[in-house]
């Protein structure tokens, strides 16, 4: 069983290697194209090296604390999780900076959208395969080493153990929680740091280049254009990969933790059944990876049409469909013959599979809702474009309206999925729904990553002054990429919500400790003033977190704008095209801004549950988690969809509607896109990481602050 899981993960990584070199062997174009691509690659690598040098210090500090306060196994698992997530981000960033120029050259040589799409998707698939492969391989090794070899999943060890500090916990739940925390820490820094970097450069390039100077996007005369292209890789590729890897691991871990607590608290459950409940999520992930490999192959080997949206959807649906079929067989063979009535499985052996299917279907529906509100093929985004003809104020107003209206649909779908999954298989079923939503994450990340690769290819085409038809091909691919990114963000926040609910249940079990037998002390009293105030503070926290992120982007963007204006004023030859701008200074501004500003949001996510827990105790933190989760879900959906709609609304104008490029409508649309940039690419993606980091930190530490907190000390 563990062997099959590891083989599936290794197969994904092997396929990633094949696609990596398959893309790398392609021609990288003219010397000018190669020079531009090399500058982008150098900037991306330099930033990631600087960022990882900061992260290493944080990882070492947290690992030491975990080793002392919790256990050495949790410290090792934490470092291993951080290593897996960082590896996926590094590989993805590298392939993106290799693929971009080759996609541009493919469009230059073939003038064929389908063939260009295949190269971009093949590059993106390396990120997708790395996310699935590294995440599952790492978790399988942690399960094998600590769970099986060191016997943490043995029935006699699935009970509360007390460490030298007098803190009680179930060792295996702490070990895999620490692994998930390692993945989450890297995701937070990559998403926040990358998001600040890319949006500062993007806003600086757009506000001065497009709006003030009236030059095209990615024009080589714009000093910020290389930094903008670097940002696509560090934010939308490395950040995206780490983000969805963290969501994927969080979903798997939430089900495994719940299985351990269910065994301890309910009693009378057969040991073989609990073993299956623990490793079943890993089996679903394994067949999901294999199904995703087939979905990726489907697009790579078939004759690709000139409809990128149709082709990408086909690859996704093949991966999802095969995952549904294969996980059904796995569920039947694993659970047939077990006494499932003891754990409330309403549909027998198929119960966890039905819950996974609920997650898959709800994820697809949420994705379709995101597509409706963000694609310029539909009325909401077209209305934003129409509003641009009436000025920037109405562009922003209409975009806000679209983003807010778009929230209710996904929330209703998530609510229905949670209720149905709970009826089918209890809280374990809710966790399985989260896993189902991300079970084919390998193919969805492949689709997501293709977007920034195509965007970079367009930038290289513009800077290398290739034929306008080449830029037309890359722009069409990029526009579809904006929609697929919005869909991917819908999957991420949806799965984060389901996983957070499962982790919250684990939090209640951990809080109850040895009193959790038969559900005792498993109720959080919402009219308790501590819980209620915690929920209020939790509801406000995502706004503080988001405000800090937006201000961070604005601070860095302001410096970028000033630098671009300075260069244009100091050297008029830049606009005339007779002299080259200073790209490196702009890259340095984005790097410095991201590195200095990313620390506060990350510290808020990690320290808030710890600080409030040691002040007010477990009831306060329970309310905090509820408030943060509810507030973050709404805010993340709003920011992702509003930002995506503003972006594609601008592209709709650039395609020739309402006056096209250079018109007043275009200038207003650029303002709307600029407002939406930090929302969709910095705030929205970071919020789903926020709720999972807070939940995991709380699960790990609740046994400590429920026993030692200032409020209890003063009251007693």
N, C-alpha and C positions, 0 to 999 in steps of 0.2 A: 504493500500500500504506500508506504513512505517512498519506496523506490520509484513507483510510478509518478508520484508527485514531483520528485527531484528530476526524473527524466523529462517530464513535461516542461519544467522550468529551464533545464539545460537545452532542450530543443528550441525554445524561444530564443535563448541567447545565441545559439548556433545559427539560427536563421537570421538573427540580427547581424551577426558577423558577415554572413553571405551577402546580405543586402548592403551592408556598409561598404564592402569592397566592390560590390556591383555598381554602386553609385560612384565610388572614388575612381574607378577605371574609366569613366566617361570623360570626354574632352572638356576642359575647363575654359575653352574659348580663347579670345584674343588676349594679347599681353596686357592691354588696358583693363579688360575684365578681370584677369588674374590679379592685377595689382590692387584693384578695388576690393576683391574678395579677400585678399591677404590682409588688407587693413582691417576689414570687419572681423576676420578670424583672430587677428592679433589682439584687437580691442576686447573681444568676447572672452578670450582665454585669460587676458590680464585681469579683467574684472573678477572672473570666477576664482582665479588664484587668490586675489586679495580677499574676496568674500570668504572663501574656505579657510583662509588663515585666521579670520575672526571666529568662524564657526568652530574650528578645532579647539580653541580655548574654552568656549562655552560647553562643548561636548565633554571635554576632560573634566571640567568643574562639576557638571551634573553627574558624570559617571562616578566620580569620587564620592559625592554625596549619596548616591544610590547605593554604592558599595558599603558605605558606613551605616546608613540609616535603615536600608531595606535588606539587601543581600548581595554578595558578589555576583551571583548568577544574573540578577537584574542589571547590574552595571555592565557586564559583558554583553548581554542581549541589547542593551541600549546603544552601546558603541557599534555593535554589529548592524542594528537598524539604521543608524546614522550613515554607516559605510555603504550600505546597499542603496539608500536614497541618494547619497552624494554621487555614487558611481553612475546611477541612471541619469542624473542631471548632467554629469560631465560628458558621458557618451552621447546623449541627445544633443547637447550644445555643439559638440565636435562635428557630428554628422550634418547638422543644420548648416554650419559654416562651410562645409564641403559641398553640400547639395545645392545651395543657392545659386552659385555661378554655373553649375552644370544644368540646372533647370533653365536658366536664362539662355545658355548656349543651345540647349535642345530646342527652345522656342525659336532661336535665331536660325538654326539649321533646317528645321522641319516646317516651321510655320504651322504646326499641327497641335491643336489644343489637347487632344487625347494623348498623344505621345509625351507631351510636356507634363501633363497630369501624372502619367505613370512614373516619371522620374521623381517628381515632387513627392508623390505618395510613397515611393520606395524609400526615399530619404526619411520621411516621417515614420515609416514602419519600424525603422531602427530604434527610434525613441519608444514607440509603443511596445515593441518586443522586449526592450530593456526594462521598461516599467514592470510588465508582467513577470518577466524572467527573474529580475533581481528581487522583487518583492516576495514572490512565492519561494524562490530558492532560499532566501534568508530565513523566512518563517519556517520552512520545512526543516532546515538545519537546526534552528532553535528548538523545534518540536522534537526532532530526533535526538539531539544531544541532551537537552535538559529534561524533556518530557519522557522519552523512552529509555535512553541509556542511564541517565541519572534518576530515573523513576519518579519524576515529579507528577506524571499522570497516572501512576499506580493508585488504585483505589484507596489504599491506606494513607497516601500522601495528599489526597484531595480533601484535606481538612485543615483547620486553622493551626498554624505553627507559630510559636512565640520566639522572637529573636532576642538578642542580648539587651535590647532597650525595653523589652516588655511589650513590643508591638506584635499583634497577631495578624496573620494573613495566610492565604492559601498560596504557597510558593509558586506554583505554575502560573497562576493569574498575574502575579507580580512580574514574572519573567517575560511573558508575552506582552504585558502592558508596557514594560520598559522598552521592548523591541519597537512597539508602535510609537512610543514617545520619541525614540531616536529618529524614526522616519519623519515624525511631525516637526521636530526641531529643524531639520534640514529643509523641509517644505516651507516652513514659516520664513526662514531667512531667504531662501531662493525666491519665493513668491513676493515677499515684501521688498527685498533688495533689488531683485530683477524688475519688479513693477515700478518702483521709484525711478530706477535707471531709465527704463524704456520710455516711460511717460514724460519724464523731464526733457529728454531729447526730442521726443515726438512733438510735444507742445512747443518747445523752442523753435523747432524746424518749421512747424506749421504757422505759428503766429507771426513770425518775422518773414519767413520765406514766402509763403503763400499769400498771407493777408496784406503785409506791408510792402514787400518787394514785388509781389505779383509774379513770382517765378514758380514753375511746376514743382510738384512733390518729387523728392529725391533728386532735385537738380544738383549737379556737381558744384554749382556756385554757392550752395548753401553750406556754411561751415558745420552745421549740426547734422548733416545728412548721414555721415558715417556713424556718428553716435546713435542716431535713430535706428540704423540697420543693426548695429551691435545690440541695441536694446531688444530688438525682436528676438534675438537668440538667447540672451540671458534671462529675459522675462517670460516670453511666450513659449520658449522651448524648455530650457533648464527649469524654470519656475513651474511651468505647466506639468512637466514630467514628475517632478518631486511632489507637486500638489496631488495629482491623481494616484501616484504610488502610495502616498500617505492615506488617501481616502480608501483605497483598495485594502491596505493593511488594517486600517481602523475597522473596516467592516468585518474582515475575517477574524480579527482578534476579539471583537465584541461578541460574536457567536461562541467562540471557544471559551471565553471567560464565563459567559452565562451558563454554558454546559457544566462547568466545574461547580459553580454556585448552586445550580439546580440539583446536582448530585448530592452536595453537602446538605442543602436545606430541606429537601423533600423526603429523603430516606426511602428505602424500599426499592430503589432503582438498581437494576442489574448492572454489575461492573462492565460487562461487555457492551451494554447499551451506552453508558456514559463515555466509554472509549470511542465509540462510533460518533457520538454527538460532538466530540472534540475534534476528531480528524475529518469529519464529513465536509466542513467548509473548505478544507484544503483540497479535497477531491473535486469539489465543484469548481474551485479555482483552476485546478489542473485541466479538467475537460474544457473549461472556458478558454484557457490558453490555446489548447490544441484546436478548438473550434475557430478561434481568432486567427490562428496561423492559416487555416483553410480560407477564411474570409479575405485575408491579405493576399494569399496566392491567387484567389479568384480574380481580383482586379489586376494583378501583375501579369497573369498569363493570357487573359482574354483580350480580344480586340476592343480597345477602349474607344468609346464614342466621344463626341465633342460636347457632351453634356456632363460636366464634372459633378454636378449635384447628384444626378442619377447614379453615376458610377460609384461615388463615395457612399451613398445610401445603400447601394447593392452590397458593397463589401461589409458594411455594418450589419445589414439584415441577414446576410449569410452567416456571419459570426454569431449573431444573436440567436438565429434559428437553430443552428447546430448545437449551441450551448443549451437551449431549451430541451432538445431531444436527448442529448447525451447525459445531462444532469438528471433527467427523468429515469433513465436506466440505472444510473449510479444510486439514486435515492431508493429505487426498488430493491436492488441487490444488497445494499448496505443494511436496510432496516427491515426487510422481510423476516418474519419469525420472531421479532423482538416484542416485548410487552409494552407497546407504545401507549396503551391507555394510562399507564402510570405517570406519564408526563404530559397528558392532555393533547396528544396528536389526534385531531378529529378525523383525518382522512387516511389513517394508517401509514403505511410506508411511503406514500406519496406526499405526506403533509409538508415536509421541508421543501420538496420540489415545487409544490404549488405555491408556497411562499416566495421561493426564488423567482418563479414565473411572474408572480404579482410584481416583484421588484423590476424585472426586465420590462414588462409591459408598461408599468407606470413610468419607468425611465424613458422609454421610447415616446410615450405620450407627452411627458414633460419636455422632451427634446423637440417634439413637433410644435408644442405651444411656443417654445422659445424661437423656433424657426418662423412661426407666423408673425411674431412681434418684432423680429429683427431683420428678416429678409426683405429686400426691396421689391420682391415679387408680390408682396401683399400690401394691403391698404394702410396698416399702421405706419410703416416706414415711409410709404409714398406720401402720406399726409404730412409727415415731418419735412419731407423735401418740398412739398407745396408751401408749407409755412415759411420756408427759407426765402421765398420770393417776397415775403412781407417783413423780413428783418430777423436779426439774431434773437431778439427777445421772444418772438413767437416760436422760433425753432426750438429754443430751450423749453418753453412752456409745453409745447406739443410733445417733446421727447419725455419730459417728466410725467406727463399724463399717460403716455404709452407704457412707460416703465411701471408706474403704479398699478395700472389696470392689469398688467401682465402677471401680477403676483398671485391673484386669487385662484387662477386655474391650477397651477402646480401645487398650491397648498391643499386644495380640495382633493386632487389626485393622491397626494401623499397621505392625507388623512384617511381616505378610503383604503389605501394599501395597508396602512398601519392597523386599522380595525379588522380588515379581512385576514391579514397575517396573524394577528393575535387570536382571532377566533379559530384559525386553522391549527396553529402550533404554539400558541402563547408567545412569550417574549423571545423565545428562541426563533420562532417564526418571523418576528419583526427583524431580528438580526439577519436571518436568511434572505429576507426581502432586500435588505441593504446589500448583501453579497450578490444577489441576483442582478441588481441594478448595475454593479460593476464587474460582473463575471466575465464580460467580454471587453474589459477595459483596454486590453492590448490593441484591439482594432479601433476602438474609439479614440485612443491617444494617437494612433497612427493617422487617423483622419484629422484630428485637431492639429497635430504638428505640421502637417502638410501646408497649413495656412500661412504661418510665419515664414516658411521656406519660400513659398510663392511670393510673399510680400517682399522678402529680401531679393528674390530674383528680379522683381520689378524695379527695385531700387538700383540694382546693378545695371539693368537694361537702360535705365534713364541716365545714369552717370557715365556709362560707356557710349552713350549717344547711338544706341542701336536703332533699327528701323521702328517707327511707331507701331507697326503691326506686332512686333515682339512685346512691347509694353502692353498692348491691348490683350494679348493672350495671358500675360502674367496678372494683369488687373482683373480679368474675369475669374481666374483661379483664386486670387486674393479675396474677391468679394464673396465667393462661396466659402472661403476660409473663415471670414468673419461670422458667417452664420453657423458653421460647424463648431466654431469656438464657443458661441453662445449656447449651442446645444450641449457641448461638453461641460460648460459651467453649470447648466441645469442638472446634468447627471451628478456632478460633484456635490452640489448643495443638497440635492435630493438624497443621495446616499449618506451624506454627512448627517442629515436630519435623522434618518433611520438608525445609523450607527450611534449617534449621540443618545437616542432614546434607549438603545440596548446598553450603552455604557453607563447611562444614568441608573438603569436597573441594577447593574453591577455595583455602582456606587452605593445604592441602598443596601445591597447584600453585604458589601465590605463594611459599611457603617454599622450594620447590625452585628457583624462579627459572628461569634458563636451563638448569639441569640437568634440567628436567622433560621433556625430549624423550624420547618413547617410555616414559614412566612412570618414568624414573630418579629415585631419591630420593623416591618418592611413598609411602613406607611409614613409618608412625609406630610406633616400637618401644615396645610397652606394657610390656616388662620393663625398659626404661631407667628407672633410679630417678627421673630428672627427670620423665619422662612420668607415671610411676605416682604420684608425689607430687602432680603437677599435677592428676591425676584425683581424688585424695583431697580436695585443697583445693577443686576444682571441685564435687565432690559436697556439700561442706559449705556452699559459698557461698550457694545458694538458701535455706538455713535461716537464715543470718545476715541475708540480704536480707529474708526474710519476717518474722523476729523484729523487725527494725527497723521494718518497716511496721506490724506489730501493735502494737508499743509506741507508735508514733506515733499510731495511732488511739486507743489507750487513754489516752494523755496528753491528747489533745484532748477525748476523751469525758469524762474525769474533770473537766475544767474546765467542760464543758457541764453535767454532772450537778450540780456544785456551784452553778452559776449558776441552774439551774432550781429547785433546792431553796431557794436564797436568795430568789428571787422569790416562791415559794409561801409561805415563812415571813414575809417582809417585808410581803406584801400578801395577806391571806386573801380579799380580794375577787376575786382572780384565779380561785380555785377556785369561788367562788360565782357567777362570771360577771358581777359588778357593775363590774369594772375590767379594763382591757386589760393583758396582759403586755408586757414590753419585748422585742420580737422582734429588734431591731437588735443588741443586745449579744450575743445568741446567734449571730447571723450573723457578727459580728466575731470571736468566739471560734473558730468553725470556719475562717474565712478565715486568721486568724493562725496557727492550728495547722497547717493544710495548707501554708502558704507556708514556715514555719520547718522543718517536718519532711520536706518532699519532696526536699530537696537531697541528703541523705546517700545514699538509695537510688539516685538518678540518678548520683551520682558513683561509687558502687561499680560500677555497670554499665559506665561508660565507662573508669574508671581502672584497674580490676583487671587486664585483659589488658595494658594499657600498663605498669603498675608491675611485674607479674611477668615480662613479656616483657623489659624492660630489665634486670631482675635476673638471670633464669635462662635466657632465650632461648626459641627457637621450640618446642623439644620440651616444655618445661614448659607453655607456653600451649596446645599441642595437647592435652595431657592435661587441662588446665583446661577446655577447651571440651567435651570428651567428658563429663567428670564433671558439669559444670554442666547440660548438655543432659539427660542421663539423670535426674539428681536433680530438675530443674525440671519435666520432663514428669510424673513421678509426683506431685510435690507439687501441681502446678497442677490435675491431674485430681481429686485428693483434695479439695483446698480448694473447688474450684468445685462439685463434686457434693454434698459434705457441707453446705456453706452453703446451696445451693439446696434440699436436702431439709429442713433445719431450717426454712427460711423457709416452704416450702409445708406442712410439718407443722404450723406455727403456724396457717396459714390454714385447714387442715382442721379444727382445733379451733374456730376462729372461725366456721366454717360450721355449728356446732351439735353437733359430735361431742364426746364425753367431757366434757360440761358446758358447752361453748361459751364465749363471752366472759365474763370476770370470774371463771371457775372456777379452782380450784387447778391444773388441767391447763393452762389457758390461761396462767397465770403461769409455769409451768415451760416451756411452749412458747416464751414470749417470751424467757426466758433462753437457750434453745437457739438461737433466731433471732439474738439479740444476739451470742452467741459466733460464730455462722456469718457474720455480716455482714462483718467485716473479711477473713474467709477468701475468701468468694466474690466480693466486689466490690473488694477492694484487693489481696490477695496473689495469688490465682489469675490474674487478668488481667495483672498486672505481670510474672509469671514468664516468659510467652512473649515479652514484650518484652525481658526481661533476656537471654535466650539469643541473640536475634537481634542486639541491640546489641553484645554481646560478640563474636559471630562477625564482624559487619561491621567493628568496630574492629580486630579481629585481622587480617582480610583486608587492610585498608588499611595497617596498620603492620608486618606481619610481615617485610616486606623490609628494614625498618629495624632492628628488634630482633634479627632472626636474624644480622645483621652486627655490631651494636653492643650487647653485653650484658655485665654485670659478671661473670657466671659464666665465660664464655669468656675474658674478659680475665685473670681470676685463674688459670684452668687453663692458659693459654698463657704 
